[in-house]
Amino acid sequence: MNRTPIIRALRGAVALLSLAAAGHASAGTWVYVSNADSQEVSVLELDRALGVLKPVQALNVGGTVMPMAVSPDKRVLHAALRSQPFRVVSMSIDPATGKLQKIGEAPLADSMANIDLDASGKWLFAASYQGGKISVNAIGKDGAAGAIQQLVQTGPNAHAIHADASNRFVLATSLGGDNVSSWRFDADKGLLSPNDPPLTMAAAKSGPRHFVWDKAQRRVYLLNELDASLHVYGWDAARGTLKLEQSTTTLPPGFTGKPWAADLHLTPDGRFLYASERTSSTISAFRVDASTGQLKPLGQTPTEKTPRGFAIDSSGRYLVAAGQESHSVALYAIDSATGALGKPSRISVGKNPNWIEIVDTP
C-alpha cells in the first residue's frame, strides 16, 4: 500500500492547522491612549481572558496629543496635536503586535478638540474649540492624512464632529453657541454644505460637547459639558434633523460643584450608555429602552481623577477610562445583565491621558 498520498495529506492538514493557530495567536485587542503632556501615545494590550491591560509601546509624537480617530479599515490611527504647529499625525497599526509606526503628518487648520473619519475613510473631519471652525482634510491612498480640503467658520467653541452611518450628513457641536449644526456631506468631493434647518438649539449655557448615534440610526445622544445634562434626540435619517425627546443629568445626587461633563459611549449592543463627569470624577450608567431609546439612570461609579475620555471594547465586556490627573487608566468589566462596572484594574500611562481608542485586529 502506497502511504505517500496519506502522509502528504496529513502534513498538509497539520500545516493548515499551524497557520490557523498562528493567525489566531496574532489576533489582539489594542488600547491606544493619547497623553498630552508627555506628548506620546501609549499602546496597551487588552487581555479579555485575564481582564487586564498590558503595556506594549509608548510612541513620542512631538506635540500635545489629544483627540484620535481610527480608520474604518482599522489599519491607521490618526492623532491631532494641539500645540504649534497644529497637525495630524498618521500611524500604521501592526495587526500582530498593535504597535504604531508613523507614516505621515499634515497641517490642521487650528487646535482641534475632535477628529473623525467619514465612512469611506477618504476624509478627516476636525472641530476647533479655540477657533470656532470645522474642517475637512483629504486622506491619501497610503492612509495618511493630507491637505486641508475645506475650512468652515461655525459658532464659538466647536467641539465634536461626526458623520452619520449613511455618510450623507455631518453633525458638529458648538459649546459656546449652544447648538448642534447639521451639514450635508458630498463624499465624492469632501465638501460640507449647510443643511436645512442648519441648527438645533440647546438650552442657554448648557455647552453641547460630545454626541453619539445609536446603531439603528434612530437617535442621537448628546452630552452637555457646562450643566452635565444628557439629551436624547430623535434622528430623522432622511432629513438630517434632530428632535428632543428626553433630558436627564449625569451628576451624582447631592452634587454641589461646577459641572464639567466630558465623554459618552454606548455599548455595542446599545443596551447601556455611559457618561463621564470630571468634577466628581465619576462615570454615570444608563439603561437604554430598546423600543423608545429613553434612558433610565443606574447611578455613578467613582473612577480615575478627571476622566476626560473613555472607550468601550467591541465585545461590550470592558470599559477603559483615562484620568487626566491620575496619569493612569482603569479597566472595568461590564456586567452584561445590569450594566454595573466591576472593580477596576489600573495601569500607569503617560502624563495627562485624555483620549482612548480600542482596535481589534484579526
Secondary structure, 3 states (H helix, E strand, C coil): CCCHHHHHHHHHHHHHHHHHHHHHHHCEEEEEEEECCCCEEEEEEEECCCCEEEEEEEEECCCCEEEEEECCCCCEEEEEECCCCCEEEEEEECCCCCCEEEEEEEECCCCCCEEEECCCCCEEEEEECCCCEEEEEEECCCCCEEEEEEEEECCCCEEEEEECCCCCEEEEEECCCCEEEEEEEECCCCEEEEEEEEEEECCCCCCEEEEEECCCCCEEEEEECCCCEEEEEEEECCCCEEEEEEEEECCCCCCCCCCCEEEEEECCCCCEEEEEECCCCEEEEEEECCCCCCEEEEEEEECCCCCCEEEECCCCCEEEEEECCCCEEEEEEECCCCCCECCCEEEECCCCEEEEEEEEEC
